[in-house]
Amino acid sequence: METIYDILKAEHKQVADLIQQAMRDGSKETFFKIKAKTEPHLLGEEKLFYPILEEKSELRELVSHAYEEHNEIKSISSELESMDAGSPNWTSKIKELNESVTHHVEEEENKVFPEAQRALSDDKAQQIAQQYLDFSKSFKQQHPMP
């Protein structure tokens, strides 16, 4: 069975690809695809993955920083949601989202995940993965894409 790390890495790649598409096509529709991927991802991590990591004192600082980065991503997404795709700041805001997401993914995959893998058993990582998939499915049913 997949671990939480496998699932999150796959989602990171999907979001990165969508952001690249948004930078090419500049469409609001592509932005909404990004939002539909990132919302359950961020909330799932915050609800199911990060709290487990926070129980380990050596991971608290990394997790605290990850929450800050999530808040930045949510803030940029909120700004984009209220903007018109044709507005002068649209492209620069998409680039800002790209930079923020890229930075967060690099830190998560290169710092948080290796530390988490040392602190959590494979069984626990698989258990979190199943909870995360269940959460994500439920979230998407309750919040269909526009």
DSSP file (Angstrom, degrees, kcal/mol; ACC not computed):
  #  RESIDUE AA STRUCTURE BP1 BP2  ACC     N-H-->O    O-->H-N    N-H-->O    O-->H-N    TCO  KAPPA ALPHA  PHI   PSI    X-CA   Y-CA   Z-CA
    1    1 A M              0   0    0      0, 0.0     2,-0.0     0, 0.0   125,-0.0   0.000 360.0 360.0 360.0 150.3    0.0    0.0    0.0
    2    2 A E        -     0   0    0    124,-0.1     2,-0.2     1,-0.1   127,-0.1  -0.334 360.0-134.6 -68.5 150.4    1.0    3.6   -0.6
    3    3 A T     >  -     0   0    0    126,-0.1     4,-1.8     1,-0.1   123,-0.2  -0.565  29.1-103.2 -95.7 169.6    2.4    5.7    2.1
    4    4 A I  H  > S+     0   0    0    121,-1.1     4,-2.6     1,-0.2     5,-0.2   0.833 122.0  58.8 -59.8 -32.8    1.3    9.3    2.8
    5    5 A Y  H  > S+     0   0    0      2,-0.2     4,-2.5     1,-0.2    -1,-0.2   0.913 103.4  50.4 -65.7 -42.1    4.6   10.4    1.2
    6    6 A D  H  > S+     0   0    0     -3,-0.2     4,-2.0     2,-0.2    -1,-0.2   0.926 113.6  45.5 -60.3 -45.7    3.8    8.7   -2.1
    7    7 A I  H  X S+     0   0    0     -4,-1.8     4,-2.3     2,-0.2    -2,-0.2   0.935 113.9  47.2 -65.6 -47.7    0.4   10.3   -2.3
    8    8 A L  H  X S+     0   0    0     -4,-2.6     4,-2.6     1,-0.2    -1,-0.2   0.896 111.3  51.4 -64.8 -39.7    1.6   13.8   -1.4
    9    9 A K  H  X S+     0   0    0     -4,-2.5     4,-2.0    -5,-0.2    -1,-0.2   0.911 109.6  50.2 -63.0 -41.5    4.5   13.7   -3.8
   10   10 A A  H  X S+     0   0    0     -4,-2.0     4,-2.0    -5,-0.2    -2,-0.2   0.909 112.3  47.4 -63.0 -41.4    2.1   12.6   -6.6
   11   11 A E  H  X S+     0   0    0     -4,-2.3     4,-2.6     2,-0.2     5,-0.2   0.882 107.3  56.3 -67.7 -37.5   -0.2   15.5   -5.8
   12   12 A H  H  X S+     0   0    0     -4,-2.6     4,-2.5     1,-0.2    -1,-0.2   0.928 108.6  48.0 -57.2 -44.4    2.7   17.9   -5.6
   13   13 A K  H  X S+     0   0    0     -4,-2.0     4,-2.4     2,-0.2    -2,-0.2   0.908 110.5  51.0 -63.9 -42.9    3.6   16.9   -9.2
   14   14 A Q  H  X S+     0   0    0     -4,-2.0     4,-2.1     2,-0.2    -1,-0.2   0.913 112.3  46.3 -62.0 -43.1    0.0   17.3  -10.4
   15   15 A V  H  X S+     0   0    0     -4,-2.6     4,-2.7     2,-0.2     5,-0.2   0.914 110.8  52.4 -66.7 -42.8   -0.2   20.8   -8.9
   16   16 A A  H  X S+     0   0    0     -4,-2.5     4,-2.2    -5,-0.2    -2,-0.2   0.915 110.3  48.9 -59.3 -42.7    3.1   21.8  -10.3
   17   17 A D  H  X S+     0   0    0     -4,-2.4     4,-2.1     1,-0.2    -1,-0.2   0.908 111.6  49.0 -63.5 -42.3    1.9   20.7  -13.8
   18   18 A L  H  X S+     0   0    0     -4,-2.1     4,-2.6     2,-0.2    -2,-0.2   0.887 109.5  51.7 -65.4 -39.1   -1.3   22.7  -13.4
   19   19 A I  H  X S+     0   0    0     -4,-2.7     4,-2.2     2,-0.2    -1,-0.2   0.910 108.7  51.1 -64.9 -40.3    0.6   25.8  -12.3
   20   20 A Q  H  X S+     0   0    0     -4,-2.2     4,-1.4    -5,-0.2    -1,-0.2   0.916 110.5  49.5 -61.2 -41.4    2.8   25.5  -15.4
   21   21 A Q  H  X S+     0   0    0     -4,-2.1     4,-3.3     1,-0.2     5,-0.4   0.912 109.6  51.5 -62.3 -42.5   -0.3   25.2  -17.5
   22   22 A A  H  X S+     0   0    0     -4,-2.6     4,-2.3     1,-0.2    -1,-0.2   0.862 107.1  53.1 -63.6 -35.6   -1.8   28.3  -15.8
   23   23 A M  H  < S+     0   0    0     -4,-2.2    -1,-0.2     2,-0.2    -2,-0.2   0.815 115.3  42.1 -70.0 -28.3    1.4   30.3  -16.5
   24   24 A R  H  < S+     0   0    0     -4,-1.4    -2,-0.2    -3,-0.2    -1,-0.2   0.922 128.0  26.2 -80.7 -48.0    1.0   29.3  -20.2
   25   25 A D  H  < S-     0   0    0     -4,-3.3    -3,-0.2    -5,-0.1    -2,-0.2   0.672  82.8-149.6 -96.7 -16.3   -2.7   29.8  -20.7
   26   26 A G     <  +     0   0    0     -4,-2.3     2,-0.2    -5,-0.4    -4,-0.1   0.715  41.8 154.4  60.4  21.8   -3.5   32.4  -18.0
   27   27 A S     >  -     0   0    0     -6,-0.2     4,-1.6     1,-0.1    -1,-0.2  -0.569  52.6-142.4 -92.0 148.1   -7.0   31.0  -17.6
   28   28 A K  H  > S+     0   0    0     -2,-0.2     4,-2.5     2,-0.2     5,-0.2   0.832 104.0  62.3 -67.6 -33.5   -9.2   31.2  -14.6
   29   29 A E  H  > S+     0   0    0      1,-0.2     4,-1.4     2,-0.2    -1,-0.2   0.914 103.9  46.7 -60.3 -43.9  -10.4   27.7  -15.4
   30   30 A T  H  > S+     0   0    0      1,-0.2     4,-2.0     2,-0.2    -1,-0.2   0.897 109.5  54.9 -65.8 -39.1   -6.9   26.3  -14.9
   31   31 A F  H  X S+     0   0    0     -4,-1.6     4,-2.7     1,-0.2    -2,-0.2   0.924 105.4  52.5 -58.4 -43.3   -6.6   28.3  -11.7
   32   32 A F  H  X S+     0   0    0     -4,-2.5     4,-2.2     1,-0.2    -1,-0.2   0.816 106.3  53.8 -65.1 -28.5   -9.8   26.6  -10.4
   33   33 A K  H  X S+     0   0    0     -4,-1.4     4,-1.3     2,-0.2    -1,-0.2   0.895 109.3  48.6 -67.9 -39.9   -8.2   23.2  -11.2
   34   34 A I  H >X S+     0   0    0     -4,-2.0     4,-3.1     2,-0.2     3,-0.5   0.946 112.1  48.3 -61.6 -48.4   -5.2   24.2   -9.1
   35   35 A K  H 3X S+     0   0    0     -4,-2.7     4,-2.5     1,-0.2    -2,-0.2   0.889 107.6  55.1 -60.2 -41.1   -7.6   25.3   -6.3
   36   36 A A  H 3< S+     0   0    0     -4,-2.2    -1,-0.2     1,-0.2    -2,-0.2   0.794 115.2  40.3 -64.8 -27.6   -9.5   22.0   -6.5
   37   37 A K  H <X S+     0   0    0     -4,-1.3     4,-1.0    -3,-0.5    -2,-0.2   0.865 118.0  45.0 -84.6 -41.3   -6.2   20.1   -6.0
   38   38 A T  H  X S+     0   0    0     -4,-3.1     4,-3.2     2,-0.2     5,-0.3   0.865 102.4  63.0 -77.7 -34.9   -4.6   22.3   -3.4
   39   39 A E  H  X S+     0   0    0     -4,-2.5     4,-2.4    -5,-0.2     5,-0.3   0.959 110.5  36.3 -57.9 -56.0   -7.6   22.8   -1.0
   40   40 A P  H  > S+     0   0    0      0, 0.0     4,-2.4     0, 0.0    -1,-0.2   0.849 117.7  55.4 -66.6 -29.0   -8.1   19.2    0.0
   41   41 A H  H  X S+     0   0    0     -4,-1.0     4,-2.3     2,-0.2    -2,-0.2   0.967 111.8  40.6 -63.8 -53.6   -4.3   18.7   -0.1
   42   42 A L  H  X S+     0   0    0     -4,-3.2     4,-2.4     1,-0.2     5,-0.2   0.932 119.2  45.4 -62.5 -46.9   -3.5   21.5    2.3
   43   43 A L  H  X S+     0   0    0     -4,-2.4     4,-2.3    -5,-0.3     5,-0.2   0.884 111.4  52.9 -66.7 -37.8   -6.5   20.7    4.6
   44   44 A G  H  X>S+     0   0    0     -4,-2.4     4,-2.7    -5,-0.3     5,-0.9   0.917 110.9  46.8 -63.1 -43.1   -5.7   17.0    4.6
   45   45 A E  I  X>S+     0   0    0     -4,-2.3     5,-3.2     1,-0.2     4,-1.0   0.934 114.8  47.3 -61.9 -44.7   -2.1   17.6    5.6
   46   46 A E  I  <5S+     0   0    0     -4,-2.4    -2,-0.2    -5,-0.2    -1,-0.2   0.820 119.8  38.2 -68.2 -31.5   -3.2   20.0    8.4
   47   47 A K  I  <5S+     0   0    0     -4,-2.3    -1,-0.2    -5,-0.2    -2,-0.2   0.846 133.9  13.7 -87.9 -36.2   -5.9   17.7    9.7
   48   48 A L  I  <5S+     0   0    0     -4,-2.7     4,-0.3    -5,-0.2    -3,-0.2   0.766 128.1  33.7-115.6 -33.4   -4.2   14.3    9.4
   49   49 A F  I  X<S+     0   0    0     -4,-1.0     4,-1.8    -5,-0.9     3,-0.4   0.918 112.8  48.3 -96.4 -54.3   -0.5   14.5    8.8
   50   50 A Y  H  ><S+     0   0    0     -5,-3.2     4,-2.6     1,-0.2     5,-0.2   0.881 105.9  57.0 -61.2 -41.6    0.9   17.5   10.5
   51   51 A P  H  > S+     0   0    0      0, 0.0     4,-0.7     0, 0.0    -1,-0.2   0.885 107.8  49.4 -59.0 -35.7   -0.8   16.9   13.9
   52   52 A I  H >4 S+     0   0    0     -3,-0.4     3,-0.7    -4,-0.3     4,-0.3   0.914 112.3  48.2 -65.9 -42.0    0.9   13.4   14.1
   53   53 A L  H >< S+     0   0    0     -4,-1.8     3,-1.8     1,-0.2     6,-0.3   0.869 102.8  62.0 -66.8 -35.8    4.3   15.1   13.2
   54   54 A E  H 3< S+     0   0    0     -4,-2.6    -1,-0.2     1,-0.3    -2,-0.2   0.725  89.3  70.4 -64.2 -20.5    3.8   17.8   15.9
   55   55 A E  T << S+     0   0    0     -3,-0.7     2,-0.7    -4,-0.7    -1,-0.3   0.738  87.3  75.2 -66.7 -21.0    3.7   15.0   18.5
   56   56 A K  S X> S-     0   0    0     -3,-1.8     3,-2.3    -4,-0.3     4,-0.8  -0.840  77.5-149.8 -95.3 115.1    7.5   14.6   17.8
   57   57 A S  G >4 S+     0   0    0     -2,-0.7     3,-0.7     1,-0.3     4,-0.5   0.825  94.8  59.8 -56.1 -34.1    9.4   17.5   19.4
   58   58 A E  G 34 S+     0   0    0      1,-0.2    -1,-0.3     2,-0.1     4,-0.2   0.646 108.6  45.5 -71.5 -11.6   12.1   17.3   16.7
   59   59 A L  G <> S+     0   0    0     -3,-2.3     4,-2.6    -6,-0.3     5,-0.3   0.535  85.2  91.5-104.9  -9.3    9.5   18.0   14.0
   60   60 A R  H <X S+     0   0    0     -4,-0.8     4,-2.7    -3,-0.7     5,-0.2   0.891  87.4  47.7 -57.4 -44.1    7.5   20.9   15.6
   61   61 A E  H  > S+     0   0    0     -4,-0.5     4,-2.1     2,-0.2    -1,-0.2   0.918 113.1  48.4 -65.8 -42.9    9.6   23.7   14.1
   62   62 A L  H  > S+     0   0    0     -4,-0.2     4,-2.0     2,-0.2    -1,-0.2   0.920 114.0  46.9 -60.9 -44.0    9.4   22.2   10.6
   63   63 A V  H  X S+     0   0    0     -4,-2.6     4,-2.4     2,-0.2    -2,-0.2   0.899 109.1  53.9 -67.5 -40.8    5.7   21.7   10.9
   64   64 A S  H  X S+     0   0    0     -4,-2.7     4,-1.8    -5,-0.3    -1,-0.2   0.916 110.2  47.8 -58.6 -43.1    5.1   25.2   12.2
   65   65 A H  H  X S+     0   0    0     -4,-2.1     4,-2.1     1,-0.2    -1,-0.2   0.882 108.6  54.6 -65.1 -38.7    7.0   26.5    9.2
   66   66 A A  H  X S+     0   0    0     -4,-2.0     4,-2.4     1,-0.2    -2,-0.2   0.896 105.6  52.7 -63.2 -40.6    4.9   24.3    6.9
   67   67 A Y  H  X S+     0   0    0     -4,-2.4     4,-2.4     2,-0.2    -1,-0.2   0.919 107.7  52.0 -59.4 -43.4    1.7   25.8    8.3
   68   68 A E  H  X S+     0   0    0     -4,-1.8     4,-1.9     1,-0.2    -2,-0.2   0.911 109.9  48.6 -59.7 -42.6    3.0   29.3    7.6
   69   69 A E  H  X S+     0   0    0     -4,-2.1     4,-2.3     1,-0.2    -1,-0.2   0.881 108.5  53.7 -66.8 -37.4    3.7   28.3    4.0
   70   70 A H  H  X S+     0   0    0     -4,-2.4     4,-2.8     1,-0.2    -2,-0.2   0.927 107.6  51.4 -59.8 -44.1    0.2   26.8    3.7
   71   71 A N  H  X S+     0   0    0     -4,-2.4     4,-2.2     1,-0.2    -2,-0.2   0.881 109.1  50.4 -62.4 -37.6   -1.3   30.1    4.9
   72   72 A E  H  X S+     0   0    0     -4,-1.9     4,-2.4     2,-0.2    -1,-0.2   0.925 111.1  48.2 -64.9 -44.3    0.8   32.0    2.3
   73   73 A I  H  X S+     0   0    0     -4,-2.3     4,-2.5     1,-0.2    -2,-0.2   0.917 112.3  49.2 -62.3 -44.1   -0.5   29.6   -0.5
   74   74 A K  H  X S+     0   0    0     -4,-2.8     4,-2.4     2,-0.2    -1,-0.2   0.894 110.6  51.2 -62.4 -40.1   -4.1   30.0    0.7
   75   75 A S  H  X S+     0   0    0     -4,-2.2     4,-2.1    -5,-0.2    -2,-0.2   0.927 111.3  46.0 -64.0 -46.5   -3.7   33.8    0.8
   76   76 A I  H  X S+     0   0    0     -4,-2.4     4,-2.5     1,-0.2    -2,-0.2   0.913 112.9  51.1 -63.4 -42.3   -2.3   34.0   -2.8
   77   77 A S  H  X S+     0   0    0     -4,-2.5     4,-2.5     1,-0.2    -2,-0.2   0.895 108.3  52.0 -61.6 -40.6   -5.1   31.6   -4.0
   78   78 A S  H  X S+     0   0    0     -4,-2.4     4,-1.5     2,-0.2    -1,-0.2   0.907 109.6  49.1 -62.9 -42.0   -7.7   33.8   -2.3
   79   79 A E  H  X S+     0   0    0     -4,-2.1     4,-0.6     1,-0.2     3,-0.2   0.925 112.0  48.8 -62.5 -43.9   -6.3   36.9   -4.1
   80   80 A L  H >< S+     0   0    0     -4,-2.5     3,-1.0     1,-0.2    -2,-0.2   0.887 106.3  57.1 -63.2 -38.8   -6.3   35.0   -7.4
   81   81 A E  H 3< S+     0   0    0     -4,-2.5    -1,-0.2     1,-0.3    -2,-0.2   0.858 109.0  45.5 -61.7 -35.0   -9.9   33.8   -6.9
   82   82 A S  H 3< S+     0   0    0     -4,-1.5    -1,-0.3    -3,-0.2     2,-0.2   0.520 101.7  87.4 -87.5  -4.2  -11.1   37.4   -6.5
   83   83 A M  S << S-     0   0    0     -3,-1.0     2,-0.4    -4,-0.6    -3,-0.0  -0.572  79.7-118.2 -93.3 157.3   -9.1   38.6   -9.6
   84   84 A D    >   -     0   0    0     -2,-0.2     3,-2.3     1,-0.1     6,-0.2  -0.781  23.4-128.2 -87.6 137.0  -10.1   38.7  -13.2
   85   85 A A  T 3  S+     0   0    0     -2,-0.4     6,-0.1     1,-0.3    -1,-0.1   0.748 109.5  54.3 -59.8 -22.5   -7.9   36.5  -15.3
   86   86 A G  T 3  S+     0   0    0      4,-0.1    -1,-0.3     3,-0.0   -59,-0.0   0.471  82.6 117.2 -89.5  -1.1   -7.4   39.5  -17.7
   87   87 A S  S X  S-     0   0    0     -3,-2.3     3,-1.4     1,-0.1     4,-0.4  -0.289  77.2-114.7 -69.5 154.1   -6.2   41.9  -14.9
   88   88 A P  T 3  S+     0   0    0      0, 0.0     4,-0.4     0, 0.0     3,-0.2   0.787 114.0  47.8 -60.3 -29.0   -2.7   43.3  -15.1
   89   89 A N  T 3> S+     0   0    0      1,-0.2     4,-2.4     2,-0.1     5,-0.2   0.515  84.8  94.2 -90.4  -4.7   -1.6   41.5  -11.9
   90   90 A W  H <> S+     0   0    0     -3,-1.4     4,-2.3     1,-0.2     5,-0.2   0.928  86.6  44.2 -55.2 -53.3   -2.9   38.1  -12.9
   91   91 A T  H  > S+     0   0    0     -4,-0.4     4,-2.2     1,-0.2    -1,-0.2   0.901 114.5  48.6 -62.3 -42.7    0.3   36.7  -14.4
   92   92 A S  H  > S+     0   0    0     -4,-0.4     4,-2.0     1,-0.2    -1,-0.2   0.859 111.0  51.4 -67.3 -32.6    2.5   38.0  -11.7
   93   93 A K  H  X S+     0   0    0     -4,-2.4     4,-2.3     2,-0.2    -2,-0.2   0.883 108.6  50.6 -71.2 -37.8    0.2   36.5   -9.0
   94   94 A I  H  X S+     0   0    0     -4,-2.3     4,-2.5    -5,-0.2    -2,-0.2   0.911 110.7  50.1 -62.8 -41.4    0.2   33.1  -10.7
   95   95 A K  H  X S+     0   0    0     -4,-2.2     4,-2.6     2,-0.2    -2,-0.2   0.894 108.9  51.9 -63.4 -39.2    4.1   33.3  -10.7
   96   96 A E  H  X S+     0   0    0     -4,-2.0     4,-2.4     2,-0.2    -2,-0.2   0.906 109.5  49.3 -63.2 -41.6    4.0   34.2   -7.0
   97   97 A L  H  X S+     0   0    0     -4,-2.3     4,-2.9     2,-0.2     5,-0.3   0.925 110.1  51.9 -62.1 -43.8    1.8   31.1   -6.4
   98   98 A N  H  X S+     0   0    0     -4,-2.5     4,-2.8     1,-0.2     5,-0.2   0.930 111.1  46.6 -58.0 -47.2    4.3   29.0   -8.4
   99   99 A E  H  X S+     0   0    0     -4,-2.6     4,-2.3     2,-0.2    -1,-0.2   0.912 114.3  47.4 -63.0 -42.8    7.2   30.3   -6.3
  100  100 A S  H  X S+     0   0    0     -4,-2.4     4,-2.3     2,-0.2    -2,-0.2   0.929 115.7  43.7 -65.6 -46.0    5.4   29.8   -3.0
  101  101 A V  H  X S+     0   0    0     -4,-2.9     4,-2.9     2,-0.2     5,-0.2   0.925 113.7  51.2 -66.0 -44.7    4.2   26.2   -3.9
  102  102 A T  H  X S+     0   0    0     -4,-2.8     4,-2.4    -5,-0.3    -2,-0.2   0.923 111.8  47.3 -59.1 -45.8    7.6   25.3   -5.4
  103  103 A H  H  X S+     0   0    0     -4,-2.3     4,-2.3    -5,-0.2     5,-0.2   0.935 113.6  47.7 -60.6 -47.3    9.4   26.4   -2.2
  104  104 A H  H  X S+     0   0    0     -4,-2.3     4,-2.9     1,-0.2    -2,-0.2   0.924 111.7  49.5 -61.9 -45.7    6.9   24.6    0.0
  105  105 A V  H  X S+     0   0    0     -4,-2.9     4,-3.1     1,-0.2     5,-0.3   0.916 110.2  51.0 -61.7 -43.9    7.2   21.4   -1.9
  106  106 A E  H  X S+     0   0    0     -4,-2.4     4,-2.2    -5,-0.2     5,-0.3   0.929 114.1  43.8 -60.6 -45.2   11.0   21.4   -1.9
  107  107 A E  H  X>S+     0   0    0     -4,-2.3     4,-2.3     2,-0.2     5,-1.7   0.918 115.6  48.0 -66.1 -42.1   11.0   21.9    1.9
  108  108 A E  I  <>S+     0   0    0     -4,-2.9     5,-3.3    -5,-0.2    -2,-0.2   0.944 118.0  39.5 -65.0 -46.8    8.4   19.4    2.5
  109  109 A E  I  <5S+     0   0    0     -4,-3.1    -1,-0.2    -5,-0.2    -2,-0.2   0.821 125.1  36.9 -74.0 -30.3    9.9   16.7    0.3
  110  110 A N  I  <5S+     0   0    0     -4,-2.2    -2,-0.2    -5,-0.3    -1,-0.2   0.681 135.0  13.6 -97.7 -19.1   13.6   17.4    1.3
  111  111 A K  I  X5S+     0   0    0     -4,-2.3     4,-1.7    -5,-0.3    -3,-0.2   0.723 126.8  41.1-118.9 -55.9   13.2   18.2    5.0
  112  112 A V  I  ><S+     0   0    0     -5,-1.7     4,-3.0     1,-0.2     5,-0.2   0.954 114.8  48.4 -66.4 -51.5    9.8   17.3    6.4
  113  113 A F  H  ><S+     0   0    0     -5,-3.3     4,-2.9     1,-0.2     5,-0.2   0.922 111.3  48.4 -60.5 -47.2    9.3   13.9    4.7
  114  114 A P  H  > S+     0   0    0      0, 0.0     4,-1.3     0, 0.0    -1,-0.2   0.918 115.4  45.6 -60.1 -40.1   12.8   12.5    5.5
  115  115 A E  H  X S+     0   0    0     -4,-1.7     4,-1.6     2,-0.2    -2,-0.2   0.913 113.2  49.9 -66.3 -41.4   12.3   13.5    9.2
  116  116 A A  H  X S+     0   0    0     -4,-3.0     4,-2.8     1,-0.2    -1,-0.2   0.897 106.7  55.5 -63.6 -39.7    8.8   12.1    9.3
  117  117 A Q  H  < S+     0   0    0     -4,-2.9    -1,-0.2     1,-0.2    -2,-0.2   0.824 108.9  47.9 -64.2 -30.3   10.0    8.8    7.8
  118  118 A R  H  < S+     0   0    0     -4,-1.3    -1,-0.2    -5,-0.2    -2,-0.2   0.835 118.1  41.2 -74.1 -32.8   12.5    8.5   10.6
  119  119 A A  H  < S+     0   0    0     -4,-1.6     2,-0.4    -5,-0.1    -2,-0.2   0.756 111.8  55.5 -89.4 -26.3    9.9    9.3   13.2
  120  120 A L  S  < S-     0   0    0     -4,-2.8     2,-0.0    -5,-0.1    -1,-0.0  -0.861  79.0-122.1-114.4 143.6    6.9    7.3   11.9
  121  121 A S     >  -     0   0    0     -2,-0.4     4,-2.3     1,-0.1     5,-0.2  -0.332  28.5-113.1 -71.6 161.0    6.7    3.6   11.0
  122  122 A D  H  > S+     0   0    0      1,-0.2     4,-2.2     2,-0.2     5,-0.2   0.884 119.6  56.1 -61.7 -38.0    5.7    2.5    7.5
  123  123 A D  H  > S+     0   0    0      1,-0.2     4,-2.4     2,-0.2    -1,-0.2   0.923 108.0  47.1 -59.5 -44.0    2.5    1.1    9.0
  124  124 A K  H  > S+     0   0    0      1,-0.2     4,-2.7     2,-0.2     5,-0.2   0.908 110.6  51.9 -64.9 -41.6    1.6    4.5   10.4
  125  125 A A  H  X S+     0   0    0     -4,-2.3     4,-1.6     1,-0.2  -121,-1.1   0.848 112.1  47.0 -63.9 -34.2    2.5    6.2    7.1
  126  126 A Q  H  X S+     0   0    0     -4,-2.2     4,-2.1  -123,-0.2    -2,-0.2   0.876 110.7  51.6 -72.9 -38.7    0.1    3.8    5.3
  127  127 A Q  H  X S+     0   0    0     -4,-2.4     4,-2.2     2,-0.2    -2,-0.2   0.930 111.0  47.2 -62.8 -45.7   -2.6    4.4    7.9
  128  128 A I  H  X S+     0   0    0     -4,-2.7     4,-2.9     1,-0.2    -1,-0.2   0.884 108.7  57.0 -62.5 -38.6   -2.3    8.2    7.5
  129  129 A A  H  X S+     0   0    0     -4,-1.6     4,-2.6    -5,-0.2    -1,-0.2   0.926 107.6  46.5 -58.8 -45.9   -2.4    7.6    3.7
  130  130 A Q  H  X S+     0   0    0     -4,-2.1     4,-2.3     2,-0.2    -1,-0.2   0.918 113.5  48.2 -65.3 -43.0   -5.7    5.8    3.9
  131  131 A Q  H  X S+     0   0    0     -4,-2.2     4,-2.6     1,-0.2    -1,-0.2   0.908 112.1  50.7 -61.4 -41.1   -7.2    8.5    6.2
  132  132 A Y  H  X S+     0   0    0     -4,-2.9     4,-3.0     2,-0.2    -2,-0.2   0.920 109.8  48.8 -63.4 -45.7   -6.0   11.2    3.8
  133  133 A L  H  X S+     0   0    0     -4,-2.6     4,-2.4     2,-0.2    -1,-0.2   0.906 112.6  48.6 -61.8 -41.9   -7.5    9.5    0.8
  134  134 A D  H  X S+     0   0    0     -4,-2.3     4,-2.3     2,-0.2    -2,-0.2   0.923 113.3  47.4 -62.9 -44.5  -10.8    9.1    2.6
  135  135 A F  H  X S+     0   0    0     -4,-2.6     4,-2.9     2,-0.2    -2,-0.2   0.935 112.1  49.7 -61.2 -47.5  -10.7   12.8    3.7
  136  136 A S  H  X S+     0   0    0     -4,-3.0     4,-2.4     1,-0.2    -2,-0.2   0.907 111.1  48.8 -60.7 -44.7   -9.8   13.9    0.2
  137  137 A K  H  X S+     0   0    0     -4,-2.4     4,-1.7     1,-0.2    -1,-0.2   0.930 113.8  46.4 -61.4 -46.5  -12.7   12.0   -1.4
  138  138 A S  H  X S+     0   0    0     -4,-2.3     4,-1.9     1,-0.2    -2,-0.2   0.903 111.5  51.9 -63.0 -42.8  -15.2   13.3    1.1
  139  139 A F  H  X S+     0   0    0     -4,-2.9     4,-1.9     1,-0.2    -2,-0.2   0.922 109.1  49.6 -60.3 -45.9  -13.9   16.9    0.7
  140  140 A K  H  < S+     0   0    0     -4,-2.4    -1,-0.2     1,-0.2    -2,-0.2   0.833 109.8  51.6 -66.3 -32.1  -14.3   16.7   -3.1
  141  141 A Q  H  < S+     0   0    0     -4,-1.7    -1,-0.2     1,-0.2    -2,-0.2   0.874 114.8  42.5 -69.6 -36.5  -17.8   15.4   -2.8
  142  142 A Q  H  < S+     0   0    0     -4,-1.9    -2,-0.2     1,-0.2    -1,-0.2   0.718 123.1  38.2 -81.5 -21.8  -18.8   18.2   -0.4
  143  143 A H  S  < S-     0   0    0     -4,-1.9    -1,-0.2    -5,-0.2    -2,-0.1  -0.600  79.6-170.7-129.9  70.0  -16.9   20.9   -2.5
  144  144 A P        -     0   0    0      0, 0.0    -3,-0.1     0, 0.0    -4,-0.0  -0.271  34.8 -96.7 -63.6 150.9  -17.4   20.1   -6.2
  145  145 A M              0   0    0      1,-0.1  -112,-0.1    -5,-0.1  -113,-0.0  -0.380 360.0 360.0 -65.6 141.5  -15.4   22.2   -8.6
  146  146 A P              0   0    0      0, 0.0    -1,-0.1     0, 0.0  -117,-0.0   0.517 360.0 360.0 -64.5 360.0  -17.2   25.2  -10.1
